[in-house]
Amino acid sequence: MNFKDFVSGRWVEQYQYKSFSPVTVNHEWTWNDPQINTLLEEAMRAIGELNAFSLIIPDVDLFIQMHVVKEASTSSRIEGTQTEIDEALRPRELVAPERRSDWDEVQNYIKAMNQAIEALQTLPLSNRLLKNTHRTLLEGVRGTEKLPGQFRKSQNWIGSGPSDAAFVPPHHTEVPDLMSDLEKFLHNATIQVPHLVRIAIAHYQFETIHPFLDGNGRIGRLLIPLYLISKELLKKPTLYLSAHIEKHKGAYYDALTRVRESNDMGQWVRFLMTAIRDTALKGRETFQSILVIRQEVERTTLSLGKRAENARRLLNHLYRQPFVTPNKVAELLSVTHQTASSLIRNFEELNILKKWEKIGRNQVYVFGRYFALFLE
């Protein structure tokens, strides 16, 4: 089907409201828009450059966890949680009691992402995998009563009620067939649709189906890197789009709405190609900066002599978790509190660590230059 001939679906009369029934997507797609071709080429090139950096950086997995934490906190913030990335990196006891429920949701998302990425080694990207991820996402937090791990069995909507909602997804009886069609589309090797266009269409369709009672935005955004990893376009899980989507949230929702209301799939595909390109380029810049910082700090810690080995171990921890307390350093290195505090002072003198804030009796320190890379 050519984008210009696409009809997104129809509104179906329900009791006192109308729900939107989208057409299926598992078929050929073509377009006559040269801008899509250009953006597709640019996005693929940017992903290739990001992959190159992720493969040449030694011990790259040390740094990927920070990408995951940033994505979890940003994606959750789009849905209304208040946890910032520095809070997401703290242990629960160092989070203000009134913000711990939000913290729990972000931690669930981190766990769900890591489990889903690991599951791709043995499972295809499938409805089964998405359901398992959804179950982890809602486990023990707000929304736990909304059928974790199951497609919805009732109507949902975006807004205060179905009669005046911004959008009412298809009736729940349509969800199994629509999600089955979507799963087939993700893996249909008989149709010639480039991967980035395919995942753009798939993300639109997932958000339109809204198959879960809660968590659709987070699962839908996670679907994108999971697909890219499953098709080996990403060698490492390094590309997450929530920061771009949050920055351009109005344009994101407008583009999705425009598909449903005006059948304009091209506008949506152009938006997502741009998001993938810009996010991959930003990721490449982040890895370049990581390389520079790593070379500098590891060179400076050689001046610590006998303490250099403990300094190296502490740095490896800081790449994953750039906030520490003296107690954490003592535990991590199996040293006394006095030795841990002395090493932290050394890191302050070398401009690696600086004081962040004091929570109760705990002085928190931050690997400031490194942490700043994930705030941009």
C-alpha positions in Angstrom: 0.0 0.0 0.0 1.2 3.5 -0.9 1.2 6.0 2.0 -1.0 8.3 -0.2 -3.7 5.6 -0.4 -3.6 4.7 3.3 -6.9 4.9 5.3 -6.1 4.5 9.0 -9.3 3.0 10.2 -12.9 3.8 11.2 -14.8 5.0 14.2 -17.1 2.4 15.7 -20.2 3.3 17.6 -20.2 1.9 21.1 -22.5 2.7 24.1 -22.4 6.5 24.5 -19.0 6.8 22.7 -17.1 5.8 19.6 -13.9 3.8 19.5 -11.3 3.8 16.8 -10.8 0.6 14.9 -7.4 0.7 13.0 -6.7 -1.2 9.8 -4.2 -4.0 9.9 -0.6 -3.3 8.9 0.9 -6.6 7.8 1.4 -5.9 4.1 3.7 -4.1 1.7 4.2 -0.3 2.2 5.5 2.2 -0.4 5.8 5.9 -0.6 6.6 8.7 -3.1 8.2 11.1 -0.6 11.9 11.7 -1.2 12.3 13.2 2.2 11.5 9.9 3.8 14.3 8.3 1.7 16.8 10.9 2.8 15.9 10.7 6.4 16.0 6.9 6.3 19.5 7.0 4.8 20.6 9.6 7.4 19.1 7.6 10.3 20.8 4.3 9.2 24.1 6.1 8.9 23.8 7.5 12.4 22.9 4.1 13.8 26.0 2.7 12.1 28.2 5.3 13.7 26.6 4.7 17.1 27.2 1.0 16.7 30.9 1.6 15.8 31.5 3.5 19.0 29.6 0.9 21.1 31.9 -1.8 19.6 35.3 0.0 20.0 34.9 1.3 23.6 36.4 -1.2 26.0 34.0 -2.6 28.6 31.1 -0.7 27.0 28.6 -2.5 29.2 29.9 -0.4 32.1 28.3 2.6 30.4 25.1 1.1 29.0 23.4 1.0 32.4 23.4 4.8 32.5 21.6 4.9 29.2 19.0 2.5 30.6 18.5 4.5 33.8 18.1 7.7 31.8 15.6 6.1 29.5 13.6 4.7 32.4 13.4 8.0 34.3 12.6 10.0 31.1 10.0 7.6 29.8 8.4 7.3 33.2 8.4 11.1 33.5 6.5 11.4 30.2 3.8 9.4 32.0 3.7 11.7 35.0 6.2 10.4 37.5 8.5 12.9 39.3 11.7 10.9 39.6 14.8 12.5 38.1 17.8 10.5 37.0 19.8 11.4 40.1 17.0 10.0 42.3 16.7 6.9 40.1 20.3 6.2 40.8 20.0 6.3 44.6 19.2 3.4 46.9 15.5 3.6 48.0 16.4 4.6 51.6 18.0 7.8 50.3 14.8 8.8 48.4 12.3 11.1 50.1 9.3 9.0 51.4 6.7 10.9 49.4 8.6 10.1 46.2 9.3 6.5 46.7 6.3 5.2 44.8 7.6 7.1 41.7 11.0 5.7 42.4 9.6 2.2 42.5 8.0 2.6 39.1 11.3 3.7 37.5 13.1 0.8 39.1 10.5 -1.5 37.6 11.0 0.0 34.2 14.8 -0.5 34.5 14.2 -4.2 35.5 11.7 -4.6 32.7 14.0 -3.2 30.1 17.0 -5.3 31.2 14.8 -8.5 31.3 13.4 -7.8 27.8 16.8 -7.2 26.3 18.2 -10.4 27.9 15.1 -12.3 26.7 15.8 -11.4 23.1 18.7 -13.9 23.3 16.2 -16.8 23.5 12.8 -15.4 22.4 11.7 -13.5 19.3 10.2 -10.0 19.8 6.7 -11.2 20.3 3.4 -10.6 22.2 4.7 -13.1 24.7 7.8 -11.0 25.4 5.8 -7.8 25.5 3.4 -9.3 28.0 6.3 -10.5 30.2 7.8 -7.1 30.1 4.5 -5.5 31.0 4.1 -7.8 34.0 7.5 -6.7 35.4 6.7 -3.0 34.7 3.5 -3.1 36.8 4.6 -5.5 39.5 3.9 -4.1 43.0 3.3 -0.5 41.9 0.5 1.8 40.8 -1.4 0.0 38.1 -0.8 -3.5 39.6 -4.6 -4.0 39.5 -4.6 -3.4 35.8 -3.9 -6.9 34.5 -0.1 -6.9 34.5 1.1 -9.2 31.7 -2.3 -9.4 30.0 -4.0 -7.6 27.1 -6.9 -5.6 28.3 -10.4 -7.1 28.6 -12.2 -3.8 28.8 -12.3 -0.4 27.1 -9.6 2.1 27.9 -9.1 5.7 26.7 -6.9 8.7 26.8 -8.6 11.4 28.9 -11.1 11.7 31.7 -13.8 9.4 30.2 -14.7 7.8 26.9 -17.4 10.3 26.0 -14.9 13.2 26.0 -11.6 11.5 25.6 -8.8 12.8 23.4 -8.6 9.3 21.9 -10.5 6.0 22.4 -8.6 2.9 21.2 -10.3 -0.1 19.6 -12.8 -2.2 21.6 -11.1 -4.8 23.7 -12.5 -7.6 21.6 -10.4 -6.4 18.6 -7.1 -6.4 20.5 -6.0 -10.0 20.1 -6.4 -10.1 16.3 -4.8 -6.6 15.9 -1.8 -7.5 18.1 -1.4 -10.8 16.2 -1.3 -8.9 13.0 1.3 -6.5 14.4 3.5 -9.4 15.6 3.4 -10.9 12.1 4.2 -7.6 10.5 7.4 -7.2 12.7 8.7 -10.5 11.3 7.2 -10.8 7.8 10.2 -11.5 5.6 8.1 -11.7 2.4 7.4 -7.9 2.3 10.0 -5.3 1.4 9.8 -2.7 4.1 13.0 -1.1 5.6 13.4 -1.9 9.2 13.2 1.8 10.4 10.0 2.4 8.4 8.6 -0.9 9.8 9.2 0.0 13.4 7.8 3.5 12.8 4.6 1.9 11.5 4.6 -0.7 14.3 5.0 1.9 17.0 2.1 3.9 15.6 0.0 0.8 15.5 0.9 -0.3 19.0 0.0 3.1 20.5 -3.3 3.1 18.5 -4.3 -0.4 19.7 -3.3 0.5 23.3 -3.4 -3.2 24.2 -2.8 -2.8 27.9 -4.9 -1.1 30.6 -1.8 0.8 31.7 1.8 1.2 30.6 1.2 1.5 26.9 3.4 4.5 26.4 6.4 3.0 28.1 6.1 -0.4 26.5 5.5 1.2 23.1 8.6 3.3 23.4 10.6 0.3 24.5 9.4 -1.6 21.5 11.6 0.5 19.2 15.1 -0.4 20.7 13.9 -4.0 21.2 13.1 -4.3 17.5 16.4 -2.7 16.5 18.3 -5.1 18.7 16.4 -8.1 17.6 17.2 -7.3 13.9 20.8 -6.6 14.8 20.7 -3.0 13.7 21.9 -2.2 17.2 24.8 -4.4 18.4 24.3 -3.0 22.0 21.2 -1.5 23.6 22.4 2.1 23.2 19.5 4.0 21.5 16.5 5.1 23.4 14.1 7.8 22.1 12.3 9.1 25.2 14.5 12.2 25.7 13.8 13.3 22.1 10.1 12.5 22.5 9.9 14.4 25.8 11.6 17.4 24.2 9.2 17.3 21.2 6.2 15.8 23.0 3.6 18.1 21.3 4.9 17.1 17.8 5.0 13.5 18.8 1.4 13.3 19.8 0.3 15.5 16.9 2.0 13.2 14.4 0.3 10.1 15.9 -3.1 11.9 15.9 -2.6 13.1 12.3 -2.3 9.5 11.1 -5.7 8.6 12.7 -7.5 11.8 11.7 -5.9 12.6 8.3 -4.4 9.2 7.2 -1.0 10.9 7.1 1.5 8.1 7.7 4.2 10.0 6.0 4.3 12.8 8.6 4.6 10.2 11.4 7.4 8.3 9.6 9.3 11.5 9.0 9.0 12.4 12.7 10.4 9.0 13.9 13.2 8.9 11.3 14.3 12.3 12.6 14.1 11.1 16.2 16.2 8.0 15.5 18.8 10.0 13.5 19.1 12.8 16.1 19.2 10.4 19.0 21.8 8.2 17.4 24.0 11.2 16.7 23.6 12.4 20.2 24.5 8.9 21.5 27.7 9.0 19.3 28.7 12.3 20.8 28.1 10.9 24.3 30.4 8.0 23.7 33.0 10.3 22.3 32.9 12.3 25.5 33.0 9.2 27.6 36.2 8.1 25.9 37.8 11.5 26.6 36.8 11.5 30.3 37.8 7.9 30.8 41.3 8.4 29.4 41.8 11.5 31.5 40.6 10.1 34.8 42.3 6.7 34.4 45.5 8.5 33.7 45.2 10.8 36.7 44.5 7.9 39.1 47.8 6.3 38.2 49.3 8.9 40.5 47.7 7.2 43.5 50.4 4.5 43.6 49.3 1.6 45.7 45.8 2.9 45.8 45.5 2.8 42.0 43.9 -0.6 41.9 41.1 0.4 44.3 40.8 3.6 42.3 40.2 1.5 39.2 37.6 -0.6 40.9 35.8 2.5 42.2 35.9 4.1 38.7 34.3 1.0 37.2 31.5 1.3 39.7 31.1 5.0 39.0 30.6 4.4 35.3 27.5 2.4 36.2 26.5 4.4 39.2 28.0 7.9 39.4 26.8 8.6 42.9 28.5 7.1 46.0 28.7 7.5 49.8 31.7 6.6 52.0 29.7 3.6 53.3 29.1 2.4 49.7 32.8 2.7 48.8 33.8 0.8 52.0 31.3 -1.9 51.1 32.3 -2.0 47.4 36.0 -2.3 48.1 35.9 -4.2 51.3 37.9 -1.6 53.2 37.4 0.4 56.3 35.3 3.6 56.4 38.5 5.6 57.0 40.2 4.1 53.9 37.1 4.7 51.8 36.9 8.4 53.0 40.6 8.8 52.2 40.1 7.5 48.6 37.1 9.8 48.1 39.3 12.7 49.2 41.9 11.6 46.7 39.1 11.6 44.0 38.0 15.1 45.1 41.6 16.4 44.8 41.8 14.9 41.3 38.5 16.6 40.4 36.8 13.3 39.8 34.3 13.4 42.6 32.6 16.4 44.2 30.0 16.7 47.0 26.4 16.5 45.8 24.2 16.7 48.8 23.8 15.4 52.3 20.9 13.1 53.0 20.6 12.5 56.7 24.0 11.5 57.9 25.0 10.3 54.4 27.2 12.6 52.3 26.6 11.8 48.7 29.4 12.4 46.1 29.0 12.6 42.3 31.2 11.8 39.3 30.2 15.2 38.0 31.7 15.4 34.5 30.4 12.0 33.6 27.0 12.4 35.1 26.5 15.7 33.2 26.7 13.7 29.9 23.3 12.2 30.7 21.6 15.4 31.6 21.9 17.0 28.2 
